[in-house]
Amino acid sequence: MRITRLADGELFNPPGHTGVGPVRLQGGDATPTDEFSVVLSHYLPGATAGLAPQVSETVYVVLSGALVMTSGGEEATLQPYDSVHFTTGTTRTVENRTHLPASMLVIRATPRTEEQI
């Protein structure tokens, strides 16, 4: 069993994100997890994650607040405990259009290199 306390999570700044405070809880250099990562992302009012392709299969779970997901010309507002799945290569945006913060859990498979395929 490997526990990561929130206070020990790895803070980072992903490209294309504005007003977002992500904390890596599992995966990355700080943990031995190599098949997936788990990130807790906090979106301030007006925060965005710009249009970007998913580097691997990804699931988002909204924990609090409301976030608008846009992909392939479709737009959906996710509320607490709603989730969305994106396949590798799917492009998406994420926006907090409310006046309250929102939090989301991001579970992402680790991208494979050509040698691993």
C-alpha positions in Angstrom: 0.0 0.0 0.0 1.4 3.4 -1.0 -0.4 6.4 0.5 0.1 9.9 -0.9 -1.1 12.6 1.4 -2.6 15.7 -0.3 0.1 17.8 1.3 2.8 15.6 -0.3 1.3 15.7 -3.8 3.4 17.1 -6.6 2.3 20.6 -7.8 2.9 21.3 -11.5 1.8 23.6 -14.3 0.6 21.8 -17.4 0.9 23.7 -20.7 -2.3 25.4 -22.0 -3.9 25.6 -18.5 -4.8 29.0 -17.0 -6.2 29.4 -13.5 -5.8 25.7 -12.8 -3.9 24.3 -9.8 -3.2 20.5 -10.3 -1.7 18.2 -7.7 -0.3 14.9 -8.9 -1.3 12.3 -6.3 -0.1 9.1 -8.1 2.2 8.7 -11.1 5.0 10.8 -12.3 8.5 10.8 -10.9 7.4 10.9 -7.2 5.7 7.5 -7.2 6.4 4.0 -8.5 3.1 4.0 -10.4 3.9 3.4 -14.1 0.5 2.4 -15.7 -1.5 5.5 -14.9 -1.6 8.8 -13.1 -4.1 10.4 -10.7 -4.3 14.2 -10.5 -6.5 16.5 -8.4 -7.1 19.7 -10.4 -8.7 22.9 -8.9 -10.2 25.3 -11.4 -10.7 28.9 -10.2 -13.7 30.8 -11.7 -12.9 31.5 -15.4 -10.1 28.9 -15.4 -9.5 27.0 -18.7 -7.6 24.1 -20.1 -7.1 24.9 -23.8 -7.8 22.7 -26.8 -5.4 19.8 -26.6 -5.3 16.2 -27.7 -5.4 13.5 -25.0 -1.9 11.8 -24.9 -3.6 8.6 -23.6 -6.9 7.3 -22.4 -8.3 9.7 -19.8 -11.2 9.9 -17.4 -12.3 13.1 -15.7 -14.5 13.0 -12.5 -15.9 16.3 -11.3 -15.8 16.4 -7.5 -17.2 19.9 -6.8 -18.5 22.8 -8.8 -19.3 22.6 -12.5 -17.0 22.3 -15.5 -17.8 22.6 -19.2 -16.2 20.0 -21.4 -16.0 20.6 -25.2 -14.9 17.9 -27.7 -15.7 17.2 -31.3 -18.2 20.0 -31.5 -20.1 18.7 -28.5 -20.4 20.7 -25.2 -21.5 19.3 -21.8 -21.6 20.7 -18.3 -20.4 18.2 -15.7 -21.7 18.4 -12.1 -20.3 16.7 -9.0 -19.7 13.0 -9.5 -20.3 13.2 -13.3 -17.5 11.7 -15.3 -16.3 11.7 -18.9 -14.0 9.4 -20.8 -11.7 10.5 -23.7 -9.8 8.1 -26.0 -6.2 8.8 -27.0 -6.0 11.6 -29.5 -9.4 13.1 -28.8 -9.2 16.9 -28.4 -11.0 18.7 -25.6 -11.3 22.0 -23.7 -12.3 22.4 -20.1 -13.7 25.6 -18.7 -15.1 26.8 -15.3 -17.8 29.3 -16.4 -19.1 29.8 -12.9 -18.3 32.2 -10.0 -17.2 29.3 -7.8 -14.1 27.1 -7.8 -14.4 23.5 -9.2 -12.4 20.4 -8.5 -11.8 17.4 -10.7 -10.0 14.1 -10.5 -8.0 13.2 -13.6 -7.1 9.5 -14.1 -4.9 9.0 -17.1 -3.2 6.0 -18.6 0.6 6.4 -19.0 1.4 7.1 -22.7 3.2 4.3 -24.5 6.4 4.8 -26.5 6.9 3.0 -29.8 9.3 0.5 -28.1 6.5 -0.5 -25.7 3.9 -1.2 -28.4 
